[in-house]
Structure formats: C-alpha cells, structure tokens
Amino acid sequence: MARTRLADRLAAARAERQAAAATRVRREIEAREGAQVLVDGRQLTSFCGNDYLGLSQHLDVVAALQEAAAWHGVGSTGSAGVSGHHAEHAALENEMAQWLGYERGLLFGSGYLANLAVMQSLLGEGDTCVQDKLNHACLIDGARLSGCELKRYPHRDVEAALRQLMSRREGAAILATDGVFSMDGDQAPLADLALVARTQDAMLFVDDAHGIGVLGPEGRGSLAVAGLGAREVPLLLVPLGKAFGGQGAMLLGSDSVVGHVAETARPYLFSTAPAPAMAAAMRASLRLIRAESWRRAKLASLVARFRRGASALGLPLHESFTPIQPMVLGDNARALAVSQSLEAAGYLVTAIRPPTVPADQARLRITLSVDHGERDVDGLLAALADALKASPEPIPA
Ligand SMILES: Cc1ncc(COP(=O)(O)O)c(C=O)c1O
C-alpha cells in the first residue's frame, strides 16, 4: 500500500476546516488594562477572558511576582524531584491545602498537565473512569492516556453515572467532573455525585477551574456551595489560570494519594516545575480571594444584570448563574458573523466552535469579570441584540 503523504493530508484537513468556518486565528493582544485590550491598534472591551476577579494585574500580585523573581530568578531550574521545588511552591501548597481542608497540595505547571498526571498515575488497564460528557478535554485525554475504560455519561445525568459505575465492578474507579462547566457555565450536581461515588466505591475527583475564587464563602468554590469537603471529594483540582489570575494548578488530596501522584505521574516527573515567582504571585492572589468578598458580590451583580438585560431583549440565555454566560448560536458561520459584528462595535467575544464544543453548538462564550462596569454590560447587550438581528438564525431546509 502506498504511504500517505502527511503534507497532502494536512492540506486536505485545512481545506475542510476552511469550508466549515472552523479555522482558528489567534488574536494578538498588544496591551491590556483590566477588560480593555488593544487588538490591531483598536481598543476593545474583552468579554472572553477568565480573569473573573481581576487579579491578574492586581498591584499586590504583580509586586509579589516581581519581588520573588528578583530573589529567585524567572525559572525553577528543573523538575520538582530534581532541583525545581522551592520554598515558595511549598508555602503555596501548604496554604491552599489548609484553606480547602486537605492534607496535601501538589503544584503543577498547568491544569492540563495536572489532569493528565492524576489519571495516568492513579488509573490503568482494568480500571474505570466515569465522566460527564462535557468535562474539560484534559480530563478526558488523561483517562484515555491511562489505558483505563472511559465511560461518559450525558451532561449532569447522575443516574447514568450510577449505571455506568454499576456496569463495571472490577478494578478501581474514578468519577470525575468539572465543578462549573467551562463552556456552559452550569454546575455539576456534586452532592448527588458524591453519594453515587460513595455507594460505588469510586473516588470522586472535581476539577473546579471555574468555581474556585468565584463561588462560596471566601471563594472556596463548588464544594463549599454543595456543603462538601475532603471526605466526600477526596481529590480536587484548582487551576490557577482563571480567578487566581496566574498560571499553574494545585492538586489537593490525602497524603497517600497526592504522594503517589508526586512520585509516579510522568507529566509531573518529567516537566520543569513552575517558576517560584508565579507561586509567590498565587499566594498573593489567595490572600485577596479570601479577604475581598466584594469582588464576588460585584461579579454576582454583573451576572444578574447581564441575565436580566438579555432576557428583556429576548436573547437566548443558558441555564448558568456563574460568570460564564454562553450564547449558543448553532452553526460555525453564524457564531463567527456575530463575533465579528461585536468586534466592529468594540467588543471582543471569540466564537467557540467544535471540537471545543459539540457539533452544531457553536457559541459565544461570554465571560464577566470584576473589571467590567455596568455600562460595559449594557453596551454589550445592545451590541448583541443588533448583531443577532443582522445574522438571523438560518431557516431549516
Ligand atoms: C475545567 C478546566 N480544567 C482544566 C483546564 C486547563 O487548565 P490550564 O489552562 O491551567 O491548563 C481548564 C482550562 O482551560 C478548564 O476549563
């Protein structure tokens, strides 16, 4: 059989993406102050970042990073097991474990890496991982990498999760879910999932990338809202690139489970530890998250204003009460057209298309931040109403 020329295959795949309005272009942010960004020389108000609490440019956080960089340099010099584990990392691990009520924390360079690590080190052939269909890609990729049997239940369907766990009793099992779903903004039924996990001897693992900092007292996230802790949710992931405003991710669990990941996970062992300066910055973010509840109150009031305004204008709303407010538009071309109209009106809202979301569910993923004002929200809503009128839903053939 003749070998496929990779270059030909890639050219065909690109042509296919172009025909489906699925090509991806990165926008270059030339400067940023809060939600105001400079793109191609134009000032736009961004409604698509994850800096929910406005901490990524907070003076205390920036100063902590600068001071630690002056002291430790910009790099960690190695993987954590060799030369890269610094006092700043250890302090952040301890402070976060104490804050959230876990025995131990383990800092990773990113949430994606952490989820690959957890799955690959805790599960293997003969084991099972049961996951919500809309979980973030890295939870799914991690389970695939581990060689376990991956089962995905319909979104938020607790009974289906139970059935999937009951259908395979051999081997160990993890039940994994996002706390707040990244593209939909809705919340996992954590209390019910905890019950299912307990009755089925499965370990519940929650990735709270979009709940931590934003929800619950002191911003302790989805678990606090559901009245759960380390006993019901033995493994918790806290990515630091969203409300914390930085980079990295903290895995929290018992000494024995987290210790096992630290000693055996290939994505942990064979990757350079994050910069100590970033850990110092994240310690400053943690202090602000705990102390400044006004940020959560302001965010909640912006979310409520957005939903009230959208509903008054008859715009399609999703069942989400978090700062992630998706507007599902269906086909790629329409999502792109609406995103382009918004940009012409001064708003940056990237169109999210498959494979990030399921086919025919292209959308605008609108995110709100403490950096927005009420006038920003009202302006976006008016621009959205105009943009949707200019790109009406196609009439089915
Ligand atoms: C639920 C969830 N988990 C994990 C990640 C990945 O985290 P990171 O961006 O730190 O790799 C994301 C972010 O994109 C996410 O939304």
The ligand as an SDF file (V2000), in Angstrom:
LIG
                    3D

 16 16  0  0  0  0  0  0  0  0999 V2000
  -12.2460   22.7320   33.7050 C   0  0  0  0  0  0  0  0  0  0  0  0
  -10.8540   23.0070   33.2470 C   0  0  0  0  0  0  0  0  0  0  0  0
   -9.8580   22.2020   33.6540 N   0  0  0  0  0  0  0  0  0  0  0  0
   -8.5990   22.4030   33.2770 C   0  0  0  0  0  0  0  0  0  0  0  0
   -8.2530   23.4180   32.4360 C   0  0  0  0  0  0  0  0  0  0  0  0
   -6.8490   23.5550   31.9730 C   0  0  0  0  0  0  0  0  0  0  0  0
   -6.1380   24.3590   32.8330 O   0  0  0  0  0  0  0  0  0  0  0  0
   -4.8300   25.0850   32.2950 P   0  0  0  0  0  0  0  0  0  0  0  0
   -5.2930   26.1810   31.3990 O   0  0  0  0  0  0  0  0  0  0  0  0
   -4.1450   25.5470   33.5260 O   0  0  0  0  0  0  0  0  0  0  0  0
   -4.0410   24.0560   31.5450 O   0  0  0  0  0  0  0  0  0  0  0  0
   -9.2430   24.3160   32.0170 C   0  0  0  0  0  0  0  0  0  0  0  0
   -8.8950   25.4970   31.2110 C   0  0  0  0  0  0  0  0  0  0  0  0
   -8.8510   25.7090   30.1380 O   0  0  0  0  0  0  0  0  0  0  0  0
  -10.5670   24.0890   32.4000 C   0  0  0  0  0  0  0  0  0  0  0  0
  -11.5550   24.8860   31.9630 O   0  0  0  0  0  0  0  0  0  0  0  0
  1  2  1  0
  2  3  1  0
  2 15  2  0
  3  4  2  0
  4  5  1  0
  5  6  1  0
  5 12  2  0
  6  7  1  0
  7  8  1  0
  8  9  2  0
  8 10  1  0
  8 11  1  0
 12 13  1  0
 12 15  1  0
 13 14  2  0
 15 16  1  0
M  END
$$$$
